[in-house]
Amino acid sequence: MKSNIQPAKGKLGILIPGLGAVATTLIAGVEAVKKGISQPIGSLTQMGNIRLGKRTENRNPKIKEFVPIADLNDIVFGGWDVYSDNVYEAAMHAKVLEESLLNKVKDGLEAIVPMKAAFDQNYAKNLTATHVKTGTRYELAQQVMQDIKDFKENNDCDRIVLIWCGSTEIYYETSAIHETVAAFEQALLDDDKLISPSMIYAYAALKMGIPYVNGAPNLTVDTPALVELAKKTNTPIAGKDFKTGQTLMKTILAPGLAARSLGVSGWFSTNILGNRDGLVLDDPDNFKTKEVSKLGVLEDILQPERNPELYGDLYHKIRINYYPPHGDNKESWDNIDIFGWLGYKMQIKINFLCRDSILAAPIALDLALFIDLAKRAEMSGVQEWLSFYLKSPQTAPGLPAENDIFKQLMKLQNTLRHMMGEDLITHLGLDYYQDLVDTL
């Protein structure tokens, strides 16, 4: 497959709907890394290694040296937001990064001014937007496409990707207008309110053959119509919802419990969060979207229908509470009731004091770089190999999601090996020992 990958020449434009805490932390972080001020901790594309061939070959290059991903110096950022603050002002308001760090990259951040957002108050009731486009759904989509064209030309970009870092939209399910591209395009013309703002961005991108990543639990590209459009335009998509704090811990811990055949009777999770995301999620309709995304993780990993003795009575509860004093410093508590040999009960308690945007920023960077790689490798449609980064991975219709982070990592690494014409690795390792027997 290696011969099919186009080189990462020229500039890569990363356009972001939602220049809030996550996006500004990402942009400021990349600028700091480019200046040699900081290290891109948490980014697999920048810091991670990948094993090639047999263990005895000792080939473990950096991922960025193995696959042709865009160089950080070739990235140009832009985006849309419901507020007019430039990225420096937005980052100062988000209070994720220290002012001293932001001032070192101030000029680059001030130069990034958001374009007016496609917005509908009904999808994020707790936001008071002041920097928005006007028009029908169809007109908004045309405006977004023009924004993309103008940005690409003005910044001399060779390629563009879109990655949603905006708020969680209200929960709703697919309807007839989401079933086919034809129905969706007619609904745009009809200004149908069942087309959410995130779908407008996704449609605009996919219509232009531009990769799209859904970093929130919104429905967006997880619809037959937009999957169809992605295939028609040979464009990769990935979603949904960045896997950061509490869910990250679940996808690490739950596979370990399942691996040891330890039972789980209850898993109670609660969070306090004070940033813009927390404000939006304070509305029950928006929280429902996030809850559905987070709830499926344990069930997919533990598979109670296959292991009823261990997980058949699992009680899983999730709560998110808006608490302004914490800002972006999300705090999560997990109480896990488990049982072991002869049914004897035990407990695990986790108190994770994390920084939501610090965990999300490297995820957003990796997804942007990998989805660009997928486009240059002529991969289209759902990119399940990127589920390593996502809470509720999008899959082909009828295919259950894989939420075990270790299996997700193996899938990601094997996809990269496949791209570059390297042997896949199964970790079986029997050949080493058979070779030893043969020499005796």
N, C-alpha and C positions, 0 to 999 in steps of 0.2 A: 504493500500500500504506500510505501514511502515515496514512490515516484509521483503519486497523485497530489502530494501536498505542495501548494504554492508557497513560495518564500514569504516571510513577514517583512516585506519591503515597505518603505515609506512610513507615514504616520498612521497610528490607530486612534480614531476618535471614540472615546467612551462617553456616550450621552446618557444622562441619568434623570429620569423623572423622579423628583423628590430630592432636593438638595438640603436635606436636614442633617441630623446627627451622624448617621452612618455614612452618607455621601461625603460630607465635609471632612470627616475623620479619614476616609479613604484618600481623598484628594490631597489633604494636608500631609498625610503620611507618605504618599508617593513622592511629593515634592521634597519632604525631609530626607527620604532615602536617596533621592537623586542628588541632593546636596551633601550627602555623606554625614548627615546629622544623626540619623537613626538607622535601625535595622528593621527589615520587613518581617518581624517575628509573626508566626502564625500563617504565613503564606507558603503553601506547598510548592507553588511554581517558583518561588524565589529562594527558599531555604531547604526544600526537601530533596532527598536523594532517591534514586530508583535502582534496584538491583537488576542487572542484566546477566543472562546466562547462568551457569552453575555457580554455586557458592564458592567453589575452589578457584574460579576465575577472578574473583575480587574486583568485579566491575560494578561500581556504584556511583555513577555520575550524578551531578545536580540535574534535576528535571529541566531547568532552563537551559542547560547545556546539551541535553539529550533531544528535546523536541524543539522545533522552530517557533517558539512563542515570541510575541512582540517584546522588544526591549523597553524598559520603563522610560528611557529617555525619548522614545518615539510615541509616547502616549500624550494625547491632548484631551482634556476634560471639558465637558459642557453639560447643560441640562436645563430642566424646567422646575419651577417651584411656585407654590401658591403665595409666597412672600417675595418681595423684590430685593431682599438683602443679597449682596454679593457673597461669595463663599467665605471670605474672611469674616464678615459680619455674622453670617449664619453660624460659623464655627465658634465664634466668641459667644454667641447666644446659646449654643448647645452645651457649652461648658464641659466638653469631653476632654479636650487637650489643653495643656497649660498655655497661658498667654505668652510666656517666654518662647515656647516652641512655635506658636502661630506667628509671632512677630518675625521669626527668622525666615519664614516663607510667605510673608505678608503680600509682597508685590504680586507673586503668582496667583495667590488666592483672590486678591481684590480684582484681578483682571477677569475673573470668571463671574459673569453676571447672568442670573437665570432668565430664560425665556418665559413668557407667560404660560401658565399651566392650563391644560385641559382639565376641568374640574366640575364636579357635581356635588353640591352640598349634601345631597341625600346619601352619598356613599361614605362620607366622613363627617357626621353631624357636629362633632365637637370642634372642628376646625373653622376658623373665621378667615376665609381666603380673601386676599386683597390684590392678587396679581394673577388674573385669570383671563383666558381667551373668551370670546363670545361667539355664538353661532350654533347651528345644528350639529348633531353628531357627525354628519358627513363633512360639514365645513370645518369642524375641529380636526378631523383626520387629515384633511387637505392642508390645513395650517401646520400641523405637526410635520407632515412630509416636506413642506416648504422649509420649515425650520431646519430639518435634517440636511436638505440640499444646501442651504445657505451656510450652515456650520461646516459642512465638508469642504465647500469651496473656499470659504474665508480662512480656514485653518489648514488648507492644502493637505487634507487627509486622503490617504489611499483607501482606507476601510473604516467602517463605523460598526459599533455594536451598541445595543441599548440594554441597560440593566435597571430594573425597577427597584428603587430604594425608597419609594413613597410609603404612605400610610396603608394600613390594613383596611380594605373596603368591607362593607357590610356583607353578611352571608346571604348568598342565594345560589340556586342551582340552575343548570342549563335548561333552556326552553327551546322551542322550535326555531327561533332565530339564530341559535348557536349551533345548529346541526350541519349546515352547509355554508360554503362561501357565498353562494348566491343569496341565500336567506339572510346572511349577516350583512351583505352589502345593501340589500333592500332595506333592512332595518336601519342602517346608517342613513339612507336617504329619507326614511320615515321619521328620523330623530327618535328612535325607540329608546326609552329610558332603561331598558334592560341591557343596554350596552354601557358598561362601566367606563370610567376614565382610563383605567389601565388597559382595557381592551382597545381603546382608541389608539394609544401609543403602540400596542402590540400589532394591531392591524397596519398602521402606518409603516412600521418597521418591516414587517413581513412582506407587505406589498412591494416594498423596495428591495427585497432580498437581503435585509439586514437582520443579523441574529438578535434574538431577544431572550433575556433571562428574567424570570419572575422571582424577585427576592422577598415577596410577601405571600401570605396564604390565599390571596385573591384567586378567583376562578380563572380569569385572564386567558392564557393560552391553553389551559386544560379543558378545551372545548373542541368538538369535532371540526367546527368551521375553521378555527385558526390552525389546528393541526393540518387540515387539508391545505390551507393556504401555504403553510411552511413547506409542505411537500411539493406543491406546485411551483414555488419559487426557489426550490432547492436550498432551503434555509434552516439552520439548526435552531432549536428552542430548548429551554431548560426551565424547570420549576419543580416545586415551589417552596418558598419560605426559608430564608437563611437559618441554618442550624447553628445556634449560638450557645446559650447558657444551659438552661435546665434540660432541654431536649438533647443537647450534646451529651450531657452526663447520663441520660437514660440510654442512649444508643451505645454508650461505652459500658455501663454497668449491667443492663439487662442481658446482653449476649453472654456475659460471664456467668450470671446466675443460671441461664438456660443451659450453658455448656456443662455445668456441674449438676444439672437436673435438680436444682433446688426450687422449691415451690414458692410462689408469691401469692398471698391472699389479698394484699391491699397496697396501693401506691398513691399517697396523697401529696399533691404538689401545689404550692402557692408561691406567688411572686409579688414583689412590690417594685414599681417602676415609675419614674417621674418625668420622663422626657415626652416629646410630642407623640411618640408611639403609645406611651402609657395613657396620655390624654385621649387619644382616639379610641383606645381599647376600653376606656371607661364607659363607652356606650355599649349596651348589651348586644346590639346587632353586629357591631364590629368584633366584639369579643367572641361571638359565636363562630366567626370565620377562623379566628386564631385557635379556639378550643378544638374545633374539628381537626385542624392541622396537627395539633399536639397530641390529641387523644389516640390517634391511630398508630402511633409509634410502638407503644408497648404491645398492643395486640398483634401487630405484624411480626414482632420479634419473638414473642412468647408462644403465639399460635395456640390459644386455649382450646380450640376445636380439635387439635391433634394431641394435646396433652391435658385432658380434663382433670386428671388427678392432681396435677401441679398448678394449673392456671385457670381451671374451669370456673372458680368462684372469685376471680380477680375483681377487686373493686378499685377503679381508677378515677380519681377526682382531681380536677385542675382549677385553680383560681388565679386571677391576675388582678391586682389592686393598684389603682393610681395613687401615688404618694409623691407629691411634688418635691419634698426636701431631698429625696435621693437622686433626682435628676436622672442622668444616664447610668448611674451606678445601680444596676438591677440586683436585687437580693432574692434568692430563691431558697425555699425550704422543702425538703422531701422527707417524708416518713414512709419507710418501706417495711411492710410486715412480711417476713419470709418464714418458711419452715423447712426443716431438714429431716434427717434420719428418724424414722418412726413417727414423723409428724410434729416433732418438737419445735416450738416457735422461737423465732429470733427477730431482731429488728436492725435496720440500718437507717441512720439519720444523716442527711447531708444539708449543710448550710453553705451555699455557694454565693459569695459576694463578688459578683462579676461586673465587668464593664461591657455593656451590651454592644456599643459601637466599636470598641476595641476588638471584640471577638468577631464582629460582622465585617469590618473593613477588609481584612485579608481574604475573607470568603468572597466578597464582591470582586476584589481584584483577580483572584484565581478564576472565578467564573467568567469574567470578561475576557481574560487571556485565553482560556480554554475554548470558549464558544467561538472566538475568532479563529483559533486553530482548527476547530471542527469545520467552520465554513471554508477555510482554505484547503481542508482535506476532503471537500466535496461530500460532507456528511449532512444529512438533512432530517428534519422532523425532530422527534423527542430524543434527547441525548441522556439516556438513563445512566450512563457512566459518570455523569456529574452529580448523581444523587448523594455522593459523599458529603456534599455541602448543604443539603436541603432537608428540611423537616418532613415534608410530605412529597416524596419524589414522584414525578410524573412518569408514567409508564405507557406502554402500548395498551390498547383496549383489552380488558380481560386478564391482563398480566398483573399479579400481585406485586406490590412494592417490596423492595428489600431494604430494611432499615438498620440492619446490623452494620455498624460503622466499619468493622474489620472486613466484612465481605464487600462493602462498598469500596473500600480502599483497594482491595485486590482487583475489583472490576475496573476501577480507574487506571491502576497501574498496568494491567494487562491490555487495556485499550490503547494506552500510550505505546506499549511494546508492539502491539499489532500494527499501529500506525507506522512505526519505524522499521518494520520488518524483523523484529527480534522475536525469539521464542517466548511463548507464554510460560508463566511459572505457576506450578500447582502446589509447590512445597511438599510434594510426596517424598522425595529424597531417597527412595529405595535403591536407586542406581549406585549411589555412593557405596552402600554396604554390599551390594552384589558384586561390585568391582573388587572390593576387598576380599570377598569369599573366593572369587575367581583367581586371585593371586596366590592363595594358600596352597 
